[in-house]
Amino acid sequence: MLGAHILVKKSLEIHGSVEVAGAKNAVLVIISSLILAKGRSVLDNVPNSSDVNHMIMLLQDLGAEVEFNVENKQLTVDTSNLNQFEVKPEIMNKMRASILVMGPLLARFGKAKVAFPGGCVLGARPIDYHLNGFKKMGIKIEEDGCYINAEKLNANESLNSRIIFEYPSVGATENLMMLAALTEGQTTIVNAALEPEVLDLVDILNKMGADIKCGNGAFLYINGVSELKPVHHAIIPDRLEAGTFLLTAAITGGCVTVTNAIADHMDMFVEKMREMGHKVETGVCADENNPTRGIRLTGTRLPQGVKIKTGPYPAFPTDLQAPTMAALCLANGTSLVEETVFENRFMHVQELQKMGAQISLAGNQALIRGVENLYGNKLIATDIRASCALVLAGLAADGQTHVSGLHHWRRGYDQLEIKIRALGGQVEINE
């Protein structure tokens, strides 16, 4: 008997207009940044995902007062009485993004105690970029089992730090930038991540009163200030959700307009859709503030295979790799997908193979030979983007597709199934 799952049926020519939620990869770090400013801040365009609710729970446990008006997508956070610097492991374990409170806690209290996200981790650890950067900023780091104890040494001393990343880590850039905003002296981050979501964080921090500038190349210059103030800010639209909706049209031969997508955030994705033969129009909902607002994709009936290489922005986003691969399974000819950002980011491949996809793996590369048809099956989603890829494949597959791993879908998306249904997609949640 099937447990909680997503039921998908073949849906021809998805069409219509849709508005995407606020960016998941921006909202989590921006919520954590509110720790830096004592008082009442308001965020608009906040998605109602399980990860957002976990971050709310984290701040409440630290002493913040939080109100989330789901209908209006507005989050109000009052950090006046936030008085804890230790995050409980059961909260840390719920999501990796919880590590992003470490910088704000160090900035506010001079110390922080957190568990490793996801529990004890052996071998290569992505958070080493965070910890090594903290050390260069005068933070004493002690690892105690599954815990990290961090303390700011010489708290009142002016410190000029230059941090060079071998790889432009998004999370480490954000964490160090938040600490640097309230650290006296200048902090320079070399080879910083400059994703739109990172720049949204820069925007809200500067609204709070921070002094952060982007230099030529991947440089961030942060001049520390003594105080940050509460703010009202709207989260940028989710470019990854926008890409997902455009792919529903691509894989079914339909036509979808994402009214609030910002095309400037999606250049490489748009380029690859055009290479496949799809018609993509940008700026279809332009206004004075954003001339590239709104993207419309009209799917071709003869999509062509392409080469895709994921990488830090502005390269092709790793979070759209799996959903795009689903569309490439039905493209004419051969496609090559190279994943350079994350290890083990091809977990969706064996599930697509169950549907009849012809995919072979060699290291961090996937070779896809297009087929005429996919076939529904019982599938398991192993992460957020895999769940999306399998649902997309189900929209184009003969028969019914059952996707388990519903919690991954809930983590990353705000009622995505309802929006797909409004476009004509046959997607149901069975709990």
DRENLO-491150 format. One record per atom (N, C-alpha, C, O): x, y, z. Coordinates in pm, whole numbers, plus 50000, padded with zeros to 5 digits. Layout:
<rs>
XYZ/...
</rs>
This chain:
<rs>
500844987950000/500005000050000/500885012550000/501855013450075/500525022049916/501305034349907/501035043250027/499895044550072/502105049450078/501935059450183/501675072950121/501175073850009/502015083550194/501835097050141/502645098650013/503835095450009/501995103549909/502695104849781/502005115249693/500925120249724/502665118249581/502115127249480/501655118649363/502435110849309/500405120249323/499865113049208/499855122449088/499285133349093/500485118048979/500595126348859/500055118448740/500365106648722/499235125148658/498715119148536/499145127348416/499405139348426/499215120748301/499655127548180/498785139748152/497555139048157/499445150848124/498735163648105/499305170547982/500445175047982/498515171347878/498995177147752/498835192247751/497825197647795/499845198947701/499825213347677/499405221447799/498365228047800/500235220747903/500065229448019/500065243947971/500935247847893/499115251948018/499085265747970/498465274948076/497715270548163/498805287948065/498245297848155/499325306748214/500485306348173/498915314848311/499815324048380/499895320448527/498925315548585/501055323048587/501265319448726/502235329248790/503115334748722/502085331448918/503015339748994/503775330849091/503175322649160/505085332349096/505885323749183/506015329849322/505805341749342/506355321249417/506525325349556/507875332249574/508685333049481/508095337249694/509395342949727/510465332149727/510165320349750/511685335949700/512775326449681/513115318949810/513445325049911/513015305749803/513375297549919/514815299849961/515115300650080/515715300849864/517125302349896/517495316249944/518635318649984/516535325449939/516755338849996/516065340350130/516625346250222/514855335050141/514035337950260/514625331950387/514515338050493/515235320150379/515755313750500/516885321850562/516895324150683/517825326250480/518945334150534/518465347950575/518985353650672/517495353550504/516995366750541/516255366250674/516355375550754/515505355550698/514875354050831/515945353550939/515795359951043/517015346050916/518085345251016/518775358751035/519245361651145/518825366850930/519495379950940/518765389451033/519355399151082/517485386951059/516715395751146/517205395351290/516885404151369/517985385151325/518615384351457/519525396451479/519715400751592/520075401851371/521045412751381/520435425851427/521135434351482/519135427751405/518485440551433/517445438851542/516445431951522/517655445051656/516685444251765/515435452251729/515515463951690/514285445751741/513035452551710/512185444651613/512425432751590/511185451251555/510155444851474/510425447051325/510395458351277/510685436151254/510885436651109/509735429451039/509105420651096/509495433350915/508405427450836/508955422850701/509655430350633/508635410450665/509025404950535/507785401850454/506845395650505/507765405950328/506675402750235/507125392150136/508325389650118/506125385750072/506375375449970/507115363450029/508045358149968/506685359350148/507315348050218/506565335250184/505355334450208/507235325050129/506565312550095/506225304450219/506925305150321/505155296750210/504735288350322/505245274150300/504485265050266/506545272250320/507165259050306/507535253850445/507595261550541/507785240850454/508145235150585/509475240750633/509665242450754/510415243550542/511695249250584/511515263150645/512175266550743/510625271150588/510335284350645/509755282750785/510125290150877/508855273250802/508265271150933/509275265951034/509175268951153/510245258150989/511315253651079/512195265451121/512615266151237/512475274651029/513275286351065/512505295351162/513105301251252/511195296351144/510375303851239/510465297451378/510625304451478/510365284251382/510465277051509/511815279651577/511885281251698/512875280051496/514215282551550/514285296251616/514775297551728/513795306551547/513845320051604/512975321251728/513345327951825/511815314751726/510955314951844/511645308451963/511525313152076/512365297651937/513065290852046/514175299552105/514535297952221/514715308552024/515745317752072/515155329752146/515885337652206/513825331152141/513165341952215/512465352252130/511885361652184/512495350751998/511825360451910/510315358151909/509855347051930/509575368851885/508125367951867/507845368551717/508285377751647/507105358551668/506915357251523/505435355551491/504735347751555/504975362851390/503625361251336/503745359051186/504395366751115/503095348451137/503145345350994/501735345550939/500935336650967/501415355750860/500135356650791/500285349550657/500735355450559/499905336850655/500135328550537/499375333850416/499895333850305/498155338450438/497325343350328/497955355450260/497955356450138/498485364550340/499115376650285/500605374850257/501255384050208/501145362950290/502565359950269/503465369850343/504535373550294/503025374050460/503775384050536/504225378150670/503445372250745/505505379950697/506105374950821/506585386750904/507335395250856/506145387251030/506565397651122/507405391351232/506965381851298/508605396551252/509545390951351/510005402051444/510555412151399/509785400151573/510255409751674/511355402951755/511095393451830/512575407851741/513725401751808/514135409251934/515225407151987/513255418051983/513585426152101/513975417452219/514895420852295/513275406152236/513515397552352/514265384752315/514285375252393/514885384652199/515695373052161/516945372852250/517765381952244/517075362352332/518105362552436/518905349652447/519645347752544/518775340752350/519495328052354/520505327352240/520245332352131/521645321152266/522645319452160/522925304752132/523835301452056/522145295852192/522325281452170/521115275952097/519975277852140/521365269051986/520285263151906/520205248251940/521205241151934/519015243651973/518835229652011/519115220451891/518745223651778/519765209151918/520105200151807/518895194951732/518965192751611/517775192851802/516595187651732/516055197651631/515385193951534/516335210551654/515945220751556/516975221551445/516625222451327/518255221251481/519325221551380/519195210051281/519455211651162/518775198451331/518735186651246/517625186951142/517625178851050/516695196351155/515575196751063/515955202250926/515305199050826/517005210550919/517395216050789/518815221350794/519265226550897/519515219950683/520905224450676/521025239550687/522045244650735/520005246750644/520065261450645/520135267150786/520395279050803/519885258850887/519935263851025/521325268851063/521455276651157/522365264350992/523725269051022/523835284050996/524775290451045/522905289750921/522975303950885/522635313351000/522735325450984/522245307951114/522045316751231/523345318751307/523395327151397/524385311451272/525625312151348/526275325951340/526675331551441/526375331451219/526945344851202/526165355451276/526765363351349/524825355951260/524035365751335/524145364351486/524195374351557/524175352051537/524295350151682/525645355051732/525725361451837/526705352251657/528035357151696/528075372451693/528685378651779/527415378351594/527405392851584/526635399151699/527015409751750/525555392651741/524695398651845/525185395651986/525165404452072/525635383252010/525985379152146/527485377052168/527935376152282/528235376252059/529655373452072/529955358752088/531115354852101/528925350452087/529125336052098/527905328752042/526825334452029/528115316152009/527045307951955/527375293351981/528535289351980/526335285452004/526495271052018/525445264351931/524245266051951/525915256651834/525015249951742/525485235651721/526645232351744/524565227151677/524935213551638/525245213451489/524785222051414/526035203651448/526255202251305/524915199751236/524145191351282/524615206951129/523335204751060/523225190351014/524115185350947/522135183851048/521965170051008/522685160151097/522735148251065/523245164751209/523935155751301/525425154851273/525975163051200/526075144851332/527525143351316/527865140351170/527195132351105/528895146851120/529295145150980/530775141550976/531605148251037/531095130850902/532475126750885/532905129550742/532065130250652/534215131150721/534705133650586/534555148150547/534535157050633/534455150650416/534365164350365/533085170850416/532005164950409/533195183050467/532035189950523/531885203650457/532815211650461/530745206350397/530535219450335/530675231050433/531035242050393/530395228650563/530445239950657/531885243450696/532085253050771/532865236150649/534255240050677/534565253950621/535375261250678/533935257550509/534105271150456/533635281450558/534275291750577/532515278450624/531985287550726/532965288550843/533355299550884/533375276950895/534205276751016/535575282950991/536065290551075/536185279950878/537495285750848/537395300850831/538295308250873/536315305450771/536105319850758/535915326650892/536455337450915/535145320250980/534965325851114/536295327251187/536555337251253/537145317151173/538455317651240/539275329551190/539955336051269/539205332251061/539955343651007/539395356951056/540065367351048/538185356651108/537575368751162/537725369651314/537045377451380/538625361451369/538895362151511/537945354251598/537835356951718/537265344551540/536335336251616/537035323451661/537665316551580/536925320451788/537465307851842/536415296951820/535275298151864/536825286351752/535925275251721/536385262751794/537545258751783/535485256751868/535765243951934/534675233951895/533485236951905/535095222251852/534145211751818/534075201751933/535085196251976/532865199651982/532635190852096/531615180352054/530405182452067/532115169152002/531215159051952/530465164151831/531055167451728/529145164851843/528315169751734/527995184651748/527165189951674/528655191251841/528385205451865/529555214151818/530705209851813/529215226551786/530205236851755/530025248051856/528955254051865/531075250851932/531085262252023/531935273251959/533095270951924/531355284851944/532055296051880/532015308251970/530985311252031/533135315251977/533195327252062/534055337851996/535115335051941/533575350052003/534265361451945/535335366252041/535015370452153/536595365652000/537695370352084/537925385252058/537745390051947/538335392352163/538615406752150/537455413852080/537625420151975/536275412652142/535025417152079/535045431852038/534415435351938/535725440352110/535705454652081/536875459251994/537025471151968/537675449751949/538865453251871/538525454451723/537805446151667/539045465051659/538835466751516/539605455851441/540765453051472/538955449751343/539555438351275/539355439851124/538235441251077/540455439351050/540375439450905/540715425350856/541835420550873/539725418950796/539885405050754/539755403850603/538945410650540/540565395150546/540485392150403/540295377050390/541185369250425/539155373150341/538795358950334/538715354950187/537985361050109/539465344750152/539525340150013/538915326150004/539405316850068/537865324849927/537235311849907/537845304849786/538015310949680/538165292049803/538565284049687/537375282049594/537525280949472/536195281449654/534945279549580/533925289549635/533855291449756/533145295949549/532205306249595/530985300349666/529905299249607/531175296549790/530105290449869/529035300749904/529335311349959/527785297649871/526675306749899/526485308350049/526465319550101/526335297150119/526075297750263/527185304450341/526915312450431/528435301350308/529565307350380/529645322250351/529905330150442/529415326250227/529395340550194/528365347850280/528645358450335/527185342050290/526095348350366/526405348850515/526215359250579/526875337850570/527155337150713/528225347150755/528065354250854/529315347650679/530415356750712/530025371250690/530445380150765/529215373750588/528765387350561/527905392550676/528025404250713/527045384150731/526195388550842/527015391550967/526735401251037/528025383250995/528905386151108/529685398951083/529825407351172/530205400550962/531035412150929/530265425250937/530835435750966/528955424650912/528145436850913/528205444051047/528085456351052/528395436451156/528465442451289/529845440551354/529975441451476/530865438151272/532225436751322/533035449151283/533115452451164/533605455851380/534355468051352/535525465151259/536225455151275/535735473851161/536785471951062/536195467650929/534975466850914/537055464950832/536585460750699/536875445950676/537975441150702/535865438950627/536015425050587/535885424250436/534935429550378/536845417650372/536805415650228/536645400850200/537405392650250/535645397350120/535445383450079/535805382449932/535175388849847/536805374449903/537295372449766/536725359449712/536695349249781/536265359749588/535585348449525/534275345549598/533925334049623/533575356249632/532285355049700/531215349949604/531295352249483/530225343049660/529055339349581/528225351849556/528035360049647/527725353449435/526935365349401/525605361449337/525115368349247/525035350349383/523705346349338/522685357449367/522905365349458/521595358049292/520555368049321/520085367549466/519745377849525/520055355449523/519605354149662/520605360249759/520215366049861/521895359149728/522925365649811/522785380749801/522915387849902/522535385749682/522385400149663/521105405349729/521035417049767/520095396749741/518895400749816/519235402549964/518715411550030/520125393950015/520595395650153/521395408550167/521225415850264/522265411350070/523005424050072/522035435750077/522245445450151/520965434749999/519985445649992/519325448150127/519235459550171/518865437450193/518185439550321/519155444150429/518795452450513/520385439050428/521365443450527/521675458350510/521795465650608/521815462750387/522065477050363/520865485450404/521035496650452/519655480250385/518465487250433/518495488750585/518025498650639/519045478650652/519155479050798/520185489350846/520175493550961/521065493250755/522115502650792/523515497450775/524475504150813/523655485450717/524985479850692/525675487350579/525035494750503/526985485350568/527785491650463/528475480550384/529595476550415/527775475550282/528265464250203/528275468250056/527285473350004/529395465949991/529525469449850/530075457549773/530895449849823/529605456049649/530125445849559/531165452249469/530885462249403/532375446549466/533425451749381/533455444749247/532715435249225/534305449449157/534475442749028/534955428549051/535825425949134/534365419248976/534675405349002/533865400649122/532905407149162/534255389549178/533495383649290/534045388449424/534505380449505/533995401549446/534485407449571/533315413549648/532435419749590/533335411649780/532415418549869/533225426149972/534155420750031/532875438749993/533545447150092/532525450950198/531525457550168/532775446850322/531845449550431/532545458050536/533495453550600/532085470350553/532585479150658/531635478050777/530465481750768/532155472950888/531315470551003/530715483251061/531355493751063/529475482251108/528795493351176/528445488951317/528545477051350/528045498451401/527795495251542/526385490051567/526135483551669/525455492751475/524065488951500/523315487351368/523555494651271/522405477751366/521495476051254/520065477651305/519755474151418/519205482951220/517835486151261/516825477251188/517105472351079/515645475151250/514605467151186/514205472851050/514445484551021/513595464450968/513385468250828/512115461750775/511615452050831/511595467350665/510485461350589/511045457850451/511595466450382/510905445250411/511585440650290/510735429950221/510085421950287/510755429950088/510055419750009/511075410049950/512045414249888/510835397149969/511725386749917/511605386249764/510505387349709/512735384449695/512715383649549/511955371049504/511895361249579/511395371249382/510715359349329/511685347649314/512875349549290/511165335649329/511985323549325/512285319749180/511395315149108/513525321549138/513905318449000/513855303348974/513665299048860/514015295349078/513995280849062/512565275849044/512315266848964/511635281649118/510225278349097/509775283348960/508995276648892/510265294948921/509935300248787/510405290548679/509665287648585/511635285648694/512145275948598/511305263348594/511105257548487/510815259148710/509975247248717/508695249048635/508315240148559/508035260548651/506805262948575/507075263848425/506285258748345/508175270148388/508515270948246/508775256948190/508475254148074/509335248248272/509595234548228/508315226448214/508285216948135/507255229948288/505975222948267/505475225248125/504905216248063/505705237248073/505335240047934/506275233247837/505855228047734/507565233147871/508555227047782/508315212147765/508415206847654/507995205247874/507905190647869/506555185947814/506435174447771/505535194647814/504215190847763/503845197747633/502775195347578/504735206447582/504425213747460/503385224547480/502635227747388/503325230047600/502345240247632/502915254347627/503935256847563/502225263447695/502665277447698/502345283147835/501185283947875/503375287247908/503215292348044/503925305748057/505045307548010/503235315248122/503825328148154/504015329148305/503055327648380/505235331648349/505515334148491/505575349248506/506555355548466/504535354948564/504335369448557/505355377548634/505695388648594/505865372048745/506795380048827/508225374948824/509055379648902/508535365548735/509915360848723/510815372048671/510385380248590/512045372348720/513015382348676/513995375748581/514835367748622/513885379048453/514675372348350/516175374148372/516955365248340/516575385648426/518005388048451/518595377948547/519815375948549/517755371448628/518235361348722/518355347548658/518835338148722/517915346248532/517755332948472/518375331948334/517915324148251/519405339648308/519965340548172/520375327048115/520005323748002/521145319148191/521645306548137/520525296448117/520525289148018/519575296048208/518435287048192/517655290748067/517315282047987/517365303548049/516635308147931/517405304547804/516805300247705/518715306347806/519545303047690/519415288347653/519295284947535/519445279547752/519365265147725/517975261147676/517845252247593/516935267747727/515585264847677/515485268747529/514865261547450/516085279747493/516075283947352/516885274447266/516505271447153/518015269547319/518825259847244/518025247047218/518215240547115/517135243547310/516295231647292/515245233847185/514635224347136/515025246447149/514035249447046/512775256047098/511875259147020/512685258147228/511495264447285/511535279547260/512605285647256/510375285347243/510275299847227/510185306147366/509255303147442/511115314847399/511125321347530/511115336447510/511985342047444/510115342847570/509995357447564/510205363147704/509655358047801/510995373547714/511265379747844/510725394047846/510525400247742/510495398947967/509965412547981/508505413747944/508035424747915/507755402547945/506355402847902/505445409548004/504305412847973/505935411448126/505175418448230/506025429748288/505985432448408/506795436248203/507755446348247/507065458248311/505945461848277/507775464348406/507325476948465/508535486248476/509635482848435/508305498048531/509375508048539/510555503148622/511705506148591/510255495548727/511315490948817/512075479048763/513245477048796/511425471048679/512075459048629/511685456448484/510635450648458/512525460648391/512205458948248/512245444448201/511765441548091/512805435248280/512865421148238/511855412648314/511955400348312/510895418648380/509915411248459/508965403548367/508455408848269/508755390948402/507835382548327/508525374448218/509245380048135/508305361248219/508885352348117/507775343248066/506995337748144/507715341547934/506755332347872/507525322047791/508385325447710/507195309247813/507795298447734/506705291147658/505715286547716/506895290047528/506025282147442/506815269947395/507825271247325/506355258247435/507115246147409/507055241647264/506005242147201/508195237147212/508255231447079/507865216647086/508035210147189/507355211546976/507015197246971/508225188946930/508175176646932/509315195546892/510535188446851/511735193846929/512635199746870/511755191847061/512885196847141/514175189647106/514165177747073/515275196847113/516585191347080/517435189547206/517275196947303/518325179847202/519235177647313/520245188947324/520595195247224/520725191547445/521705202247469/522745197447570/522585187047634/523805205247584/524805202947687/524595213047800/524415224947775/524615208047923/524415216648040/525535213948140/525865202348168/526095224448193/527105223348298/526705232448413/526645244648397/526415226648528/526005234748642/527205241748703/528345237248688/526955252548773/528025259848838/527465271548916/526265274048913/528345278748986/527895290649058/527305300848961/527685301348844/526395308849010/525775319348929/526865328048866/527825331748933/526735331348737/525555330248650/525495317548564/524785317348464/526215307048600/526145294448527/524775287948549/523945293248623/524565276648486/523285269648499/523105265248644/524005259048700/521955268248705/521775265148848/521625250248876/520855243348810/522375245448973/522295231249008/520895227149051/520505215649032/520145236449109/518795233149156/517795231549043/516665227149067/518165234948920/517305232248805/517855220948718/517315217948612/518925214648765/519525203748687/518565191948676/518325187048566/518035187248789/517145175548787/515865178148709/515495169948625/515155189248733/513935191848655/514215193048505/513415188448423/515335199248468/515665200648326/516005187148265/515675184548149/516655178448342/516975165148290/515705157548254/515685150148156/514645159548332/513375152948300/512915156848161/512455148348084/513035169748127/512645174347994/513575169047886/513135165947775/514865167947917/515835163047819/515615148347785/516035143747679/514965140947873/514695126847847/513825124947722/513855114447659/513055135247686/512155134447571/512635142847454/511905144847357/513865147947462/514425156247354/515065147547247/515565136647275/515055152347124/515695145147014/517205145347030/517795155447069/517835133947000/519295133347006/519815130747145/519135124947230/521035135247168/521745132347292/522005145147369/522345155447311/521855144347500/522155155647589/523235151347687/523345139647722/524015161047732/525045158447832/524855168347947/524815180447926/524745162948068/524615171248187/525805168748277/526055157448318/526545179348308/527695178448398/527385186148526/527075198048522/527455179248640/527155185148770/528465188348843/529215179348878/528725201348865/529985205448927/529805211149067/530795214549132/528565212349114/528325219049242/528235209249357/528915210849459/527395198949343/527175189449452/527515175249410/527345171449294/528005167549506/528145153249486/526765146849503/525875152649566/526595135049449/525355127349467/524115135249425/523075134349489/524235142949316/523095150849269/522395143949153/521625150149079/522675130849136/522015123349029/521115112349086/520885102249019/520625114249207/519795103949270/518475101849194/517865091249205/518065111849119/516815110849043/516955102248918/515965098048859/518195099648877/518415092648750/517795078748751/517105075048656/518025070948857/517495057348858/515965057248858/515345047848809/515355067848912/513895068648909/513395071948769/512395066448723/514085081048700/513725084048561/513925071748473/513165069548378/514945063848503/515175051548427/514005041848442/513675034448349/513375041748560/512205033248581/511055037148489/510155029148462/511085049648441/510035054648353/510375052448205/509595056148117/511535046448180/511945043848042/512985053347988/513345052447871/513485062348071/514525071748026/515825064248000/516155054648070/516545068647897/517835062647862/518955071847912/519345081247842/519455069148030/520465077648092/521605068848141/521385058648206/522835072748109/524015065748161/524875075748237/525005087248197/525455071148348/526255079748435/527725076148427/528085064348416/528565086348431/530015084648440/530545095948527/530725107248480/530805092848653/531275103148745/530235113948765/529105111148806/530625126248736/529685137448755/528975141348626/528475152548612/528935131948531/528275134748403/527165124748377/527265112948411/526105129648316/524985121148275/524765122848125/524625134048075/524735111748054/524475111747910/523035107247889/522665096247931/522235115647826/520805112747808/520505110947660/520745119947580/519995099347624/519545096847487/518035098047486/517325090447552/517545107647411/516115110447411/515275098547366/515665091247275/514125096747429/513185086147392/511865092647351/511625104447378/511005084747285/509725090247239/508715091147351/507885100347353/508775081847446/507775081647551/508385078047686/509365070647694/507795083547791/508065079147927/506805072347979/505705074547928/506975063948081/505845056148132/505755057548283/506755056848354/504535059548330/504315061448473/504785049548554/504775038248507/505205052348679/505705041748765/505595046448909/505205057848935/505955037749002/506035041449144/507465045649173/508395037749160/507635058149214/508965064049225/509215069549365/508285071749442/510495071549396/510895076949526/511735089449504/512765089049438/511275100649560/512045113149553/512995113649672/512585111249786/514265116749646/515275116849752/515635130849799/516325132349900/515185141149727/515455154849769/514435164049704/513575159649627/514525177049736/513535186649688/513455186949536/512375185649479/514605188549471/514605190349326/514295177349253/513745177549143/514655165849314/514295153049254/512775151349253/512215146249156/512115155549361/510655154449365/510035162349251/509075157849188/510585173849224/510105182349116/510335175748980/509455175848894/511525170148961/511865163648834/510915152148804/510475150448690/510595144248905/509735132548884/508295136648856/507605130048778/507835147248920/506495152348891/506425157548748/505455154948677/507445164848705/507495169748567/507465158148468/506735158548369/508265147948495/508285136348406/506915129748402/506475125148297/506245129348518/504915123448524/503895130848440/502965124648387/504045143948427/503115151848345/503165147848198/502195149348125/504325142648155/504505138948014/504455123847992/504515119247878/504335116048099/504415101548089/503055095148066/502035100148114/503035084047993/501815076347976/501455069748109/502325064948181/500165069548140/499725063148263/499855072048385/499925084348374/499905065748502/499975072948628/501355071748690/502015061348680/501775082448755/503065082648825/502805085648972/502085095049005/503385077449059/503255079349203/504635082849259/505575075049246/504745094549320/506035099249373/505955099949524/505245108349579/506685091249592/506765091949738/507905101349777/508695105649693/507995104349908/508965114349952/508305128049955/508925138149921/507035128149996/506255140449995/506875151450080/506705163250050/507595147650187/508195157750276/509215166350202/509405178050235/509885160650103/510845168650024/510095179449946/510525191049941/509005175649885/508165185049810/507695196449901/507735208149862/507245192950020/506755203050114/507885212250162/507645224050188/509095206950173/510225215150219/510505226750125/510805237850169/510415224149996/510905233949901/509865242549834/510185252949776/508595238349839/507605245249757/506375249149837/505975242349932/505775260349797/504565265649859/503375262449769/503075269849676/502705251149799/501495247049727/501725246549576/500885251049497/502855241149538/503185240449395/502165232149318/501855235349203/501655221549380/500695212949311/499415220449275/498805217849171/498995229849362/497785237749334/498015246749213/497135248149127/499185252749206/499505261549093/499595253548962/499165258348857/500165241448969/500255233148848/498865229048802/498585228948682/497995225648897/496615222148860/495905233748791/495135231748697/496165245948838/495545257748778/495985259648633/495305266248555/497135253948598/497635254748460/497175242848375/497505242048257/496415233848436/495905222348362/496635209348392/496335199148330/497565209548484/498295197448520/497505188748616/496855193748708/497575175748595/496865166348682/497815161448791/498515151448774/497825168648902/498705165549014/497885165749142/497185175549170/497955155049219/497215154249345/498135149649457/499075142049434/497855154449576/498575149949695/497705139849768/496575142849805/498235127949790/497535117649867/498295115349997/499405110049996/497705119350108/498395118450237/497855107050320/498315104750432/
</rs>
